[in-house]
Amino acid sequence: MKSLNAEQAPAGLSRISVAADQDAPGQRDVLLRARVFAEPLIAGEVLDTGENTLVHADAVCAILKTIGGSEMMQAATYLVYACEHLNKPQEVIAKSFGDNLAALAMETTKLVRVQRQARSTQTAGNLAAPMAQTAAMQTENVRKMLLAFSRDLRVVMLRLASRLQTLRHHAATKVPMLPSLARESLQVFAPLANRLGIRDIKWELEDLSFRFLEPDTYREVARLLDQKRTERESGMQQLRAQLEADLKTEGIQATVHGRPKHIYSIVKKMRGKSLDFDQVYDIRGLRIIVASVSDCYQVLSYVHSRFAPVADEFDDYVAKPKANGYQSLHTVVRDTARQPIEIQIRTQAMHDYAEHGVAAHWVYKEAGIKGYAGVSASGQYDAKIAVLRQLLAWQRELSDEQGPGFFEDRIYVLTPEAAIVELPQGATAVDFAYSVHTTLGHRCRGARVDGAMVPLNAPLKNGQTVEVTTVKEGGPSRDWLNAELGFLVSHRAKAKVRAWFNALATHETVARGRESVEKLLQREGKTSVNLDDLAGRLGFDSSDALFEVVGKDEFSLRNIELLLRPAEPVAPQADTPLIKRPTQPDKSSRGGVLVVGVESLMTQLAKCCKPAPPDAICGFVTRGKGVSVHRADCSNLREMVARNGERVIDVQWGQSETAGAAVYPVDVAIEAADRQGLLRDISEVFTKEKMNVIGVQTQSVRNTAWMTFTVEVADAVRLQHVLQLVARLNGVRSARRR
């Protein structure tokens, strides 16, 4: 592969720091100076895991050294923990160690703080996160945050080494580890180490994490390994020596080693393939290191000729490397005792890469033109490209789940309770507020970022802690929808603001419509009308629905007037029933209403409720018009009684002395699907039942007919039978007495 310069960097890499990790001028003895600088600040401090901070930093340096980290990177370990004890850490560190190291220390410090806060949120079971994020969701966000922060690969390596040391500390001291910390190590850090190809760290992270998550299973597998260790190691030592000698005889210079056994990988295979312990092939394994790729295939041929290969247990990662650049030949064979043995065959360069992953690029310079996995390591920039590709590959794996470009457009910030909130790139405190809760967004009036007040349209950055200040009541500003002002980036937040203003406009329209309808009812003297009933008679689901169309001038108030006023007499037509004159009461009759305890007092039936026997009735003494008789359940009567209760008088229905009983006008309300001949069919029912119709009002709204018939009845009980007959007609939805 041809060497690349900065201008030729592949797309997607330009945003990632590729700052040289070599010792710059003026950085001699940087590691020693960094430790001397930090020691007074951290020697007496203890991490939240219980480990002494200086001891932890020393151990992290040792881990970084084993995987090829430079002195600059090791020095950053001390400066990271010193940052928390400095007033202006970036300024102080830059003055003593340079801008590059100061930036590395600050970026890593920020990530340390974010991870610590995220863990504390999980431990406390905090549900303040949007949609009550579970621990699994938080772990996934930590994974994304690790990548979002790690535009400089050195930050990743520092955190990997630090986490490994934390696990080692807990294992050595036998201090229980928080499940959230162990789970994060297994689900976030170990896969990251695997993606970067740092297999030594990956295996150890997995085994130690598993040890704390499932201690019983870990101890059982460890016991099974120990029980057969002597027998297994004795046989494998003989086989190792014999195989190395045989290859030398064949003219192949090779070094044969035993392969370490990793408890977590054994358990994964047992569970994934439903195997017993004795059925796991890689409990017994050898690793053969040769000089060249051609030697790899020559050794493979010899091994397959000497031992019986197991079908479907061969993988060629030399011709087709793994996504993280790992190369090796894997095969499983059976020895003379028919016991399975896994054998890995690789060159020294492949082995270095397998053990130290991308870190091998920093210390291994003899890769030549082809290098590892076909990637040249001949130049410093080229080596960095090879390293960063692995990080980007893992990033793509995460973003593919959400869609192309998703990850690059996300940032991760914290609530004051340390819950992680995912936002689009360029998001503001207003976006943050709406992401946490819609009401918080509506009432947002200010924001503090990392304790400092900022404008509401200031873009947020990864790892910042955001606190929103609110008012008790209020809504969003229309300025927030102005794209040029930059208050909102999130589509969700924009939709919430628009919905608020739409609801506000609807509320104002409904209020305007209510005012118009109530004024009309006052003019018509119908202020006691139930507004929901009125809306229902006009074909609306609720009074607010009626008010909204009236407020929009989409529904004429004339329709309400026609419903409230009696219809003008019209000439009968073919489809219109003949409306008869009201029956005149028999003057000789004592029928009608009797006022209890009073002789010859004038009475009149109230027009608002039109009572008829045997309705329960009540009298109300009017001014100059005698006693007005109402149905006992009349809403108008209730209002009058509330104002002048002393004017209520008992009344009862009288008996007629003639053969014919008195008749009373009653209103009947009918709702039906509008159709041709509907009025005629309803009228025919009243005619057949010998019920005199003395008034009709009809109106059609949205294909629904609303009809009011005034009929004369001798008693209300018989009316219910007639209404049941009307309700059975085609299209009639309800027929009831008003």
C-alpha positions in Angstrom: 0.0 0.0 0.0 1.3 3.4 -0.9 2.1 5.8 1.9 -0.4 8.6 2.6 0.2 12.1 3.6 -2.3 14.3 5.5 -4.0 15.6 2.3 -4.5 12.0 1.1 -6.2 10.7 4.3 -9.2 8.5 3.5 -12.7 10.1 4.1 -13.8 9.8 7.6 -10.4 10.0 9.1 -9.9 13.7 8.8 -12.0 14.4 12.0 -9.8 12.1 14.1 -6.7 13.3 15.9 -3.6 11.8 14.4 -1.2 13.8 16.6 2.2 12.2 16.8 2.8 10.3 19.9 6.6 10.6 19.6 8.7 12.5 22.1 8.7 16.1 20.9 11.5 18.6 21.4 11.5 19.7 25.1 9.8 16.5 26.2 12.8 14.6 27.4 12.2 12.7 30.6 8.5 13.6 30.3 7.4 10.5 32.1 9.6 11.2 35.2 8.6 14.8 35.2 4.9 14.0 35.0 5.1 11.6 37.9 7.0 14.2 40.0 4.5 16.8 39.0 1.4 14.7 40.0 2.7 12.8 43.1 2.1 15.6 45.6 -1.4 16.0 44.3 -2.5 12.4 44.1 -0.3 10.4 46.5 -2.8 10.7 49.3 -5.9 10.4 47.2 -8.2 7.4 46.7 -10.3 6.5 43.7 -14.0 5.7 44.0 -12.9 2.0 43.6 -10.9 2.2 46.8 -7.5 2.1 45.2 -4.8 4.6 45.9 -4.6 7.0 42.9 -0.8 7.1 42.6 -0.6 3.3 42.8 -3.3 3.0 40.2 -1.4 5.4 37.8 1.9 3.5 38.3 0.1 0.3 37.3 -1.6 1.8 34.3 1.8 3.1 33.1 3.2 -0.5 33.3 0.3 -1.9 31.3 0.7 0.8 28.6 4.4 0.0 28.4 3.7 -3.7 27.8 1.6 -2.9 24.8 4.0 -0.3 23.3 2.6 3.0 24.6 5.1 5.8 24.4 6.4 7.7 27.4 4.2 10.6 26.4 1.1 8.4 26.7 2.3 7.0 30.0 3.0 10.5 31.3 -0.6 11.4 30.5 -1.8 8.8 33.0 -0.4 10.9 35.9 -1.6 14.2 34.4 -5.2 12.9 34.0 -5.5 12.3 37.8 -3.7 15.6 38.6 -6.2 17.6 36.6 -8.9 17.2 39.2 -6.7 19.0 41.7 -5.7 22.0 39.6 -7.7 25.2 39.2 -6.8 25.7 35.6 -5.5 22.3 34.5 -5.2 22.8 30.8 -3.3 26.1 31.2 -1.0 24.7 33.9 -0.2 21.4 32.0 0.2 23.1 28.7 2.8 25.4 30.2 4.9 22.6 31.7 4.3 19.8 29.1 2.9 21.3 25.9 -0.5 21.7 24.3 -0.6 18.2 22.9 -0.2 16.5 26.2 -2.5 19.0 27.9 -5.3 18.2 25.4 -4.8 14.5 25.8 -5.0 14.8 29.6 -8.1 17.0 29.5 -10.0 14.8 27.0 -9.3 11.7 29.1 -10.2 13.5 32.3 -13.6 14.5 30.8 -14.3 10.9 29.8 -13.3 9.6 33.2 -15.8 11.9 34.8 -18.6 11.0 32.4 -18.1 7.3 33.0 -18.0 7.7 36.7 -21.2 9.7 36.7 -22.9 7.2 34.4 -22.0 4.3 36.8 -23.3 6.2 39.8 -26.6 6.7 38.0 -26.9 3.0 37.3 -26.0 2.1 40.9 -28.6 4.4 42.4 -31.2 3.2 40.0 -31.9 6.7 38.9 -34.9 7.0 36.6 -34.4 10.6 35.6 -33.0 9.6 32.2 -35.4 10.1 29.2 -37.8 7.2 28.9 -36.5 5.7 32.2 -33.4 4.3 30.6 -32.4 0.9 31.9 -28.8 -0.1 32.9 -28.4 -1.8 29.5 -29.3 1.4 27.6 -26.9 3.3 29.8 -24.2 0.8 29.0 -24.8 1.2 25.3 -24.6 5.0 25.6 -21.3 4.6 27.5 -20.0 2.6 24.6 -21.0 5.3 22.1 -19.6 8.0 24.4 -16.3 6.2 24.5 -16.0 6.5 20.8 -17.4 10.0 20.6 -14.7 11.2 23.0 -12.0 9.1 21.4 -11.1 11.0 18.3 -7.5 10.6 19.7 -6.8 6.9 19.9 -4.6 7.4 22.9 -7.6 8.3 25.0 -9.0 4.8 24.2 -5.7 3.1 25.2 -5.5 5.1 28.5 -9.1 4.1 29.5 -8.5 0.4 28.5 -5.4 0.2 30.6 -7.0 2.0 33.6 -10.0 -0.4 33.5 -7.8 -3.4 33.4 -5.9 -2.2 36.4 -9.2 -1.6 38.3 -10.2 -5.2 37.7 -6.8 -6.4 38.8 -7.1 -4.4 42.0 -10.4 -5.9 42.9 -9.2 -9.4 42.1 -6.0 -9.0 44.2 -7.8 -7.4 47.2 -10.9 -9.6 46.9 -13.0 -6.5 47.3 -16.4 -7.0 45.6 -16.9 -5.1 42.4 -20.1 -3.2 41.5 -22.0 -5.2 39.0 -22.4 -2.1 36.8 -18.6 -1.7 36.6 -18.0 -5.4 35.8 -20.8 -5.4 33.2 -19.4 -2.3 31.6 -16.0 -3.9 31.5 -17.4 -7.0 29.8 -19.8 -5.3 27.4 -17.9 -2.2 26.5 -14.2 -2.4 27.2 -13.5 -6.0 26.3 -15.2 -5.7 22.9 -13.3 -2.5 22.2 -10.0 -4.2 23.1 -11.0 -7.0 20.7 -11.8 -4.5 17.9 -8.4 -2.9 18.4 -6.9 -6.4 18.3 -5.3 -6.1 21.8 -6.1 -9.7 22.6 -4.1 -10.0 25.8 -6.1 -7.2 27.4 -9.3 -8.5 25.8 -8.9 -11.9 27.4 -8.0 -10.6 30.8 -10.8 -8.0 30.8 -13.3 -10.8 30.0 -12.1 -13.3 32.5 -11.9 -10.8 35.4 -15.3 -9.2 34.6 -16.8 -12.7 34.4 -15.2 -13.6 37.7 -17.2 -10.8 39.4 -20.5 -11.2 37.4 -20.8 -15.0 37.8 -18.4 -16.1 40.5 -19.9 -19.6 41.0 -19.6 -20.5 37.3 -16.1 -19.0 37.1 -14.9 -21.1 40.1 -16.5 -24.3 38.7 -14.7 -24.0 35.3 -11.5 -23.0 37.0 -11.8 -26.1 39.2 -12.3 -28.3 36.1 -9.3 -26.8 34.5 -7.1 -27.4 37.6 -8.3 -31.0 38.0 -6.8 -32.1 34.7 -4.0 -29.6 34.5 -1.2 -32.0 35.4 -2.2 -34.7 33.0 -3.0 -32.2 30.2 0.2 -30.2 30.6 2.4 -33.3 30.7 0.9 -34.6 27.5 1.0 -31.2 25.8 4.7 -30.6 26.7 5.7 -33.9 25.1 3.6 -33.1 22.0 5.0 -29.5 21.8 8.6 -30.7 21.9 8.0 -33.5 19.4 6.2 -31.2 17.0 8.9 -28.6 17.1 11.6 -31.2 16.4 9.6 -32.7 13.5 9.1 -29.3 11.9 12.9 -28.7 12.2 13.5 -32.0 10.4 11.1 -30.8 7.7 13.3 -27.8 7.2 10.9 -25.4 8.9 12.2 -23.1 11.7 9.3 -22.8 14.1 8.7 -22.1 17.8 5.8 -24.0 19.4 4.1 -22.8 22.5 1.2 -23.8 24.7 -1.8 -21.6 24.4 -3.3 -20.0 27.6 -6.8 -21.1 28.5 -9.4 -18.3 29.0 -12.3 -19.2 31.3 -14.8 -16.8 29.7 -14.2 -18.1 26.2 -14.7 -21.7 27.4 -18.0 -20.8 29.0 -19.2 -19.0 25.9 -18.5 -22.0 23.8 -20.1 -24.4 26.2 -23.2 -22.2 26.3 -23.3 -21.3 22.6 -22.9 -24.8 21.3 -24.5 -26.6 24.3 -21.3 -28.5 25.0 -19.9 -30.3 28.1 -16.6 -29.2 29.4 -14.8 -32.2 27.9 -16.2 -31.3 24.5 -14.6 -27.9 24.2 -11.8 -28.2 21.7 -9.6 -25.3 22.7 -9.0 -26.5 26.3 -5.9 -28.1 24.7 -4.1 -25.9 22.3 -0.7 -25.1 20.7 0.5 -22.0 18.9 3.2 -22.3 16.2 5.2 -19.2 15.2 7.1 -19.3 11.9 9.1 -16.9 9.8 6.9 -16.4 6.7 3.4 -16.7 5.3 4.5 -19.6 3.1 5.8 -21.4 6.2 2.3 -21.1 7.7 0.7 -23.1 5.0 3.6 -25.6 4.9 3.2 -26.2 8.7 -0.6 -26.6 8.2 0.0 -29.2 5.5 2.3 -31.1 7.8 0.0 -31.0 10.8 -3.0 -32.3 8.7 -0.8 -35.1 7.4 0.3 -36.2 10.9 -3.0 -35.7 12.8 -6.6 -36.3 11.8 -8.2 -32.9 11.2 -11.7 -32.3 12.5 -14.2 -31.4 9.8 -15.5 -27.8 9.7 -13.0 -26.7 12.3 -10.5 -24.9 10.0 -10.4 -21.1 9.6 -7.9 -19.2 7.3 -7.6 -15.7 8.8 -4.3 -15.2 6.9 -6.0 -15.0 3.4 -9.0 -13.4 4.9 -8.1 -11.4 8.1 -10.7 -10.6 10.7 -12.2 -7.1 10.7 -9.8 -5.9 13.4 -6.7 -7.0 11.3 -6.1 -10.3 13.2 -4.3 -13.0 11.1 -3.7 -16.6 11.8 -4.5 -20.2 10.6 -6.8 -22.1 13.0 -7.3 -25.8 12.8 -8.5 -28.6 15.2 -7.0 -32.0 15.0 -7.1 -35.2 17.0 -4.0 -36.8 18.5 -3.3 -40.5 18.8 -5.6 -40.7 21.8 -8.4 -39.1 19.7 -8.3 -36.0 21.9 -9.0 -32.7 20.2 -6.2 -30.1 20.0 -6.6 -26.6 18.6 -3.5 -25.4 16.7 -2.9 -21.8 15.7 -0.2 -21.0 13.0 1.1 -17.5 12.4 4.2 -15.4 11.7 6.0 -13.4 14.3 4.5 -10.2 12.9 1.0 -11.7 13.1 1.6 -12.8 16.6 2.8 -9.4 17.8 -0.3 -7.9 16.2 -2.5 -10.6 17.8 -1.1 -9.9 21.2 -0.9 -6.1 21.2 -3.2 -5.2 18.3 -3.0 -1.7 17.0 -0.3 -0.9 19.6 2.0 -3.2 17.7 2.1 -0.5 15.0 3.8 1.8 17.4 6.7 -0.5 18.2 7.0 -2.9 15.3 8.7 -1.2 12.3 9.7 -4.2 10.2 6.4 -4.9 8.6 7.7 -3.8 5.2 5.5 -3.1 2.2 2.7 -5.5 3.0 2.6 -5.1 6.8 -0.2 -6.5 8.9 -3.4 -7.5 7.1 -2.1 -5.8 4.0 -1.6 -2.5 5.7 1.8 -0.8 5.3 3.5 0.4 8.5 6.4 2.0 6.7 5.5 5.5 7.6 4.4 7.1 10.9 1.2 8.5 9.3 0.5 5.3 7.5 0.8 3.4 10.8 -1.7 5.8 12.4 -4.2 5.2 9.6 -3.9 1.4 10.2 -4.6 2.0 13.9 -7.5 4.3 13.5 -9.2 2.1 10.9 -9.9 -0.4 13.6 -11.5 2.2 15.8 -13.6 3.5 12.9 -14.7 -0.1 12.1 -16.2 -0.5 15.5 -17.8 2.9 15.2 -19.4 1.8 11.9 -20.7 -1.4 13.6 -22.6 0.8 16.1 -23.9 3.3 13.6 -25.1 0.6 11.1 -27.7 -0.3 13.7 -29.1 3.3 13.6 -28.5 4.1 9.9 -25.6 5.6 7.9 -24.0 8.7 9.4 -26.0 8.4 12.7 -23.1 8.1 15.0 -21.1 11.0 13.5 -24.0 13.3 14.2 -24.5 12.5 17.9 -23.2 14.0 21.1 -23.7 12.8 24.6 -24.3 15.1 27.6 -25.3 14.6 31.2 -28.2 15.7 33.4 -27.3 17.0 36.9 -28.2 13.5 38.1 -25.6 12.1 35.7 -28.0 10.4 33.3 -26.7 10.3 29.7 -28.7 12.2 27.1 -28.1 11.5 23.4 -28.5 14.6 21.1 -27.8 15.5 17.5 -24.6 17.3 16.8 -25.0 21.1 17.4 -27.8 20.6 19.9 -28.5 23.4 22.4 -29.8 23.5 26.0 -33.3 23.9 24.6 -32.9 20.6 22.7 -31.6 19.0 25.9 -34.6 20.3 27.9 -37.1 18.8 25.4 -35.2 15.5 25.3 -35.6 15.2 29.1 -39.2 16.2 29.3 -41.6 18.2 27.1 -42.8 20.4 30.0 -39.2 21.1 30.9 -38.6 22.3 27.4 -41.7 24.6 27.4 -40.7 26.2 30.6 -36.9 26.5 29.9 -35.6 30.0 30.3 -31.9 29.6 31.0 -29.1 27.0 31.2 -25.8 26.3 33.0 -23.2 24.1 31.3 -20.6 22.7 33.6 -21.8 25.3 36.2 -21.5 28.3 33.9 -24.4 30.3 32.5 -24.6 30.0 28.7 -26.9 31.4 26.0 -29.8 29.0 25.2 -28.6 28.8 21.6 -25.0 27.8 22.4 -24.1 24.4 20.9 -23.4 21.7 23.5 -20.3 19.4 23.4 -19.6 15.9 24.4 -19.5 15.2 28.1 -20.9 18.5 29.4 -23.3 18.6 32.3 -26.4 20.6 31.5 -28.8 22.2 34.0 -31.9 24.0 32.9 -33.5 26.8 34.7 -37.3 27.2 34.3 -40.3 29.3 35.2 -43.4 27.9 37.0 -45.7 28.7 34.1 -45.2 29.6 30.5 -44.5 28.3 27.1 -41.8 28.4 24.4 -40.7 31.4 22.4 -41.6 31.7 18.8 -37.9 32.7 18.2 -37.0 29.0 18.9 -38.6 28.1 15.6 -36.4 30.6 13.7 -33.7 28.5 12.2 -31.3 31.5 11.8 -31.3 32.0 15.5 -30.1 28.4 16.2 -32.1 27.6 19.3 -33.3 24.2 18.1 -31.6 21.4 16.1 -33.6 18.3 17.2 -36.6 17.5 15.0 -38.4 16.2 18.1 -37.9 19.4 19.9 -39.1 21.5 16.9 -42.2 19.3 16.7 -43.0 19.9 20.4 -42.7 23.6 20.0 -44.9 23.7 16.9 -47.5 21.5 18.7 -47.6 23.9 21.6 -48.3 26.9 19.4 -50.9 24.9 17.4 -52.7 24.0 20.6 -52.5 27.7 21.7 -54.1 28.8 18.4 -56.8 26.2 18.8 -57.6 27.3 22.4 -58.0 30.9 21.2 -60.3 29.8 18.3 -62.4 27.7 20.7 -62.7 30.7 23.1 -63.8 33.0 20.3 -66.4 30.4 19.1 -67.7 29.9 22.6 -68.2 33.6 23.0 -70.2 33.8 19.8 -72.5 30.9 20.6 -73.2 32.1 24.2 -74.1 35.6 22.9 -76.6 33.9 20.4 -78.1 31.9 23.2 -78.6 35.0 25.3 -80.4 36.7 22.4 -82.7 33.7 22.0 -83.3 33.4 25.8 -81.8 29.9 25.8 -79.0 30.4 28.3 -80.1 27.2 30.1 -79.4 25.0 27.1 -76.8 22.3 27.7 -74.0 23.1 25.4 -72.8 19.5 24.8 -76.4 18.5 24.0 -76.7 21.4 21.6 -73.4 20.4 19.9 -74.6 16.8 19.7 -77.9 17.8 18.0 -75.8 19.7 15.4 -73.7 16.7 14.7 -70.6 17.5 16.7 -68.8 15.2 19.2 -68.4 17.9 21.8 -69.2 21.6 22.5 -65.5 22.5 21.9 -65.7 20.9 18.4 -68.7 23.2 17.7 -66.9 26.3 19.1 -63.8 25.6 17.0 -65.6 25.6 13.7 -67.7 28.6 14.7 -64.5 30.4 15.7 -63.0 29.6 12.3 -66.1 31.0 10.6 -66.7 27.5 9.1 -70.1 27.1 10.7 -73.0 29.6 10.5 -74.8 30.7 13.7 -77.9 30.6 11.5 -77.9 26.8 11.9 -78.1 27.1 15.7 -81.0 29.7 15.3 -83.0 27.3 13.1 -82.5 24.6 15.7 -83.7 26.7 18.6 -86.6 28.5 16.9 -89.9 26.8 15.9 -90.2 26.2 12.2 -92.5 28.5 10.2 -95.7 26.8 8.9 -95.2 25.4 5.4 -97.6 24.1 2.8 -97.8 20.3 2.9 -95.9 18.5 0.2 -95.9 15.0 -1.0 -93.2 13.9 1.4 -94.3 16.3 4.3 -96.8 15.1 6.9 -100.0 17.0 7.4 -99.7 18.9 10.7 -103.0 19.3 12.5 -104.2 22.1 14.7 -103.7 21.5 18.4 -106.7 19.9 20.0 -108.8 22.4 22.0 -109.4 21.3 25.6 -112.9 20.4 26.6 -114.3 23.4 28.6 -116.6 21.1 30.5 -113.7 19.0 31.6 -112.1 19.1 35.0 -109.0 17.5 33.3 -105.6 19.2 33.5 -103.8 20.1 36.6 -105.0 20.6 40.1 -103.3 22.9 42.6 -103.3 21.1 45.9 -105.2 23.0 48.6 -106.3 25.9 46.3 -109.6 26.2 44.4 -109.9 27.6 40.8 -106.2 28.7 40.5 -105.1 29.3 36.9 -102.5 26.9 35.7 -100.4 26.6 32.5 -98.1 23.9 31.2 -94.4 25.1 30.8 -93.3 25.2 27.2 -89.6 24.4 28.2 -90.3 20.8 29.3 -93.9 20.1 28.1 -95.1 17.9 30.9 -97.7 15.1 30.3 -99.3 12.5 32.6 -98.0 10.6 34.4 -94.9 12.7 34.6 -93.9 13.8 38.1 -94.7 17.5 38.1 -94.1 20.6 40.2 -95.8 24.0 40.2 -94.1 27.5 40.4 -96.1 30.6 41.1 -95.4 33.2 38.4 -96.0 36.9 38.5 -99.4 37.5 36.9 -99.7 34.2 35.0 -100.8 31.8 37.7 -99.0 28.6 38.3 -96.5 27.4 35.7 -96.4 23.5 35.7 -93.0 21.9 35.0 -91.7 18.4 34.9 -90.0 17.7 38.2 -86.7 17.1 36.3 -86.8 20.3 34.3 -83.5 22.2 34.4 -85.3 25.6 34.2 -87.4 24.7 37.3 -84.2 23.9 39.2 -82.8 27.3 38.4 -86.0 29.1 39.5 -86.3 27.1 42.7 -82.7 28.0 43.5 -83.5 31.7 43.2 -87.1 31.7 44.6 -87.7 28.5 46.5 -90.7 29.9 48.4 -92.7 30.1 45.2 -92.8 26.4 44.7 -96.3 24.8 45.1 -97.5 21.2 45.0 -99.7 20.2 41.9 -101.1 17.0 40.6 -102.8 15.7 37.5 -106.6 16.0 37.5 -109.2 13.5 36.2 -111.5 14.1 33.2 -115.3 13.8 33.7 -115.9 13.1 30.0 -115.2 10.0 28.0 -112.2 11.6 26.3 -109.1 12.3 28.2 -107.2 15.6 27.9 -104.1 15.7 25.5 -100.8 17.4 26.0 -98.1 18.7 23.6 -94.8 16.8 23.9 -91.5 17.3 22.0 -89.8 14.3 20.5 -86.1 14.5 19.3 -85.0 12.1 16.5 -81.5 11.6 15.1 -81.1 9.6 11.9 -79.0 9.2 8.8 -80.4 11.6 6.3 -82.2 9.9 3.4 -85.1 10.3 0.9 -88.5 9.6 2.5 -87.3 9.7 6.1 -89.8 12.4 7.2 -92.7 10.6 5.5 -91.8 7.2 7.2 -91.7 8.8 10.7 -95.0 10.7 10.1 -96.7 7.4 9.1 -95.8 5.9 12.4 -97.4 8.7 14.3 -100.5 8.6 12.0 -100.9 4.8 12.5 -100.7 5.2 16.2 -103.3 8.0 16.1 -100.9 10.5 17.6 -101.6 14.0 16.4 -98.5 15.9 15.1 -98.8 19.7 15.7 -95.2 20.8 14.8 -92.1 19.7 13.0 -88.5 21.1 12.9 -85.9 19.4 10.7 -82.2 20.1 9.9 -79.5 18.2 8.1 -75.9 18.6 9.2 -73.1 16.5 7.7 -75.5 13.9 6.4 -77.2 13.6 9.8 -80.9 14.6 10.1 -81.9 16.3 13.4 -85.8 16.4 13.8 -88.1 17.7 16.5 -91.7 16.6 16.4 -94.3 18.1 18.7 -97.1 15.6 19.2 -100.2 15.5 21.4 -100.4 12.6 23.9 -102.9 11.6 26.6 -100.2 10.1 28.7 -96.4 9.8 28.4 -96.3 6.1 28.9 -97.9 5.4 25.5 -95.4 7.7 23.9 -92.5 5.4 24.8 -94.1 2.6 22.8 -94.5 4.9 19.8 -90.8 6.0 20.1 -89.7 2.4 20.1 -91.5 1.9 16.7 -89.8 5.0 15.3 -86.4 3.8 16.5 -86.8 0.6 14.4 -87.1 2.6 11.1 -84.2 2.4 8.6 -81.4 4.9 9.5 -82.9 6.1 12.8 -80.2 6.2 15.4 -82.2 7.5 18.4 -85.8 8.6 19.2 -86.4 10.2 22.6 -88.6 12.6 24.4 -86.9 16.0 25.0 
